[in-house]
Amino acid sequence: MTEQEITALGPAFLAYLRRFRGCLGQDRTAGHFDTYCRGLLSDLPRKTVEPIAPEAGTAVRTLQEFLVTARWNHDQARDTLQRHLAGVLGGLPADPLGTVGVVDETSCRKWGATRPGCSGSTSGASARSATGS
């Protein structure tokens, strides 16, 4: 992609995030949601609050509090995403191989030996497959 094409993705991404505004309640919560999502897709080497917040001009504690205390409608967000994906996938041209989509936000490998009392660990689906549960 060219630099211009990448730059043009910014408004399109914000338009995509806008569809979730009704799930987030307050405008302030929606703003933090936008900041966090943009940070996750940024070129920052670590996708945690500590590097994302200052890069976006937000206090680290503010973004941490958003992730911990913000109330939003999870079911409505899931339904909104599913409707969007159904619309996009339904509009794709027929493909003899078919279309497969996998969304698994729970498989996050945790790296690093410097966490207190921890070795490498997993969470979500990757933890369940690792433990056999």
C-alpha positions in Angstrom: 0.0 0.0 0.0 1.1 3.5 -0.6 1.4 6.1 2.2 -1.7 7.9 0.8 -3.7 4.7 0.9 -2.7 4.0 4.5 -3.5 7.6 5.5 -6.9 7.3 3.9 -7.7 4.3 6.2 -7.9 6.6 9.2 -11.3 8.1 8.5 -12.6 4.7 7.3 -11.5 3.1 10.5 -13.1 5.9 12.6 -16.3 5.4 10.6 -16.1 1.7 11.4 -15.7 2.4 15.1 -18.6 4.8 15.0 -21.1 2.0 14.5 -20.3 0.9 18.1 -21.1 4.3 19.7 -24.5 3.2 20.8 -22.9 0.3 22.8 -20.6 2.6 24.7 -23.0 5.0 26.5 -21.0 8.2 27.0 -19.1 10.2 24.4 -16.0 10.1 26.7 -16.1 6.3 26.8 -16.4 6.2 23.0 -13.4 8.5 22.7 -11.3 6.2 24.8 -12.5 3.2 22.8 -11.3 4.9 19.6 -8.0 5.7 21.2 -7.4 2.2 22.4 -8.5 0.6 19.1 -6.2 2.9 17.1 -3.4 2.0 19.5 -3.9 -1.7 19.0 -3.5 -1.2 15.2 -0.6 1.2 15.5 3.1 0.4 14.9 3.9 0.6 18.6 6.0 -2.3 19.6 3.9 -3.1 22.7 0.1 -3.0 22.5 -0.6 -2.0 26.1 -2.1 1.1 27.7 1.3 2.3 28.8 2.6 3.1 25.3 -0.8 3.7 23.7 -2.0 6.4 26.0 1.0 8.9 25.8 1.2 8.3 22.0 -2.4 9.5 21.8 -2.0 12.4 24.2 -4.0 10.7 26.9 -3.0 10.1 30.5 -2.1 6.4 31.1 -4.3 6.2 34.2 -7.3 7.6 32.2 -7.0 4.8 29.6 -6.5 2.2 32.4 -9.7 3.3 34.1 -11.5 3.1 30.8 -10.5 -0.5 30.4 -11.4 -1.4 34.0 -14.5 0.6 34.8 -16.2 1.8 31.6 -19.7 0.3 31.3 -20.8 -0.7 27.8 -23.2 -3.1 26.3 -21.2 -6.2 25.3 -24.2 -8.0 23.8 -25.1 -5.0 21.6 -21.4 -4.7 20.5 -21.3 -8.4 19.6 -24.6 -8.1 17.7 -23.4 -5.0 15.9 -20.2 -6.7 14.8 -22.1 -9.8 13.6 -24.6 -7.8 11.6 -21.7 -5.8 10.0 -19.8 -9.0 9.1 -22.9 -10.7 7.7 -23.5 -7.7 5.5 -19.9 -7.6 4.3 -19.5 -11.3 3.7 -23.0 -11.6 2.1 -21.9 -9.0 -0.5 -18.7 -10.8 -1.5 -18.6 -12.5 -4.9 -19.0 -16.2 -5.0 -15.7 -18.0 -4.5 -15.3 -21.8 -5.3 -13.1 -22.1 -2.2 -15.7 -20.4 0.0 -15.2 -17.8 2.7 -14.0 -18.5 6.2 -13.7 -16.0 9.0 -12.3 -16.5 12.4 -12.6 -14.0 15.2 -11.0 -15.1 18.4 -10.1 -12.1 20.6 -9.4 -14.4 23.5 -6.1 -16.1 22.3 -3.4 -13.8 23.6 -0.1 -15.4 24.4 1.6 -13.6 27.3 5.4 -13.2 26.9 8.1 -12.2 29.2 10.0 -13.7 32.1 10.1 -10.5 34.1 6.5 -10.6 35.4 6.5 -11.3 39.2 6.0 -15.0 40.0 5.1 -15.9 36.4 6.5 -17.8 33.5 5.1 -17.5 30.0 1.3 -18.0 30.1 -1.7 -17.9 28.0 -5.3 -16.6 28.4 -8.6 -17.4 26.9 -8.9 -20.0 24.2 -5.1 -20.6 24.0 -5.1 -21.3 27.8 -8.0 -23.8 27.4 -6.2 -25.6 24.6 -2.9 -25.7 26.5 -4.6 -27.2 29.6 -7.0 -29.4 27.7 -10.0 -27.8 29.3 
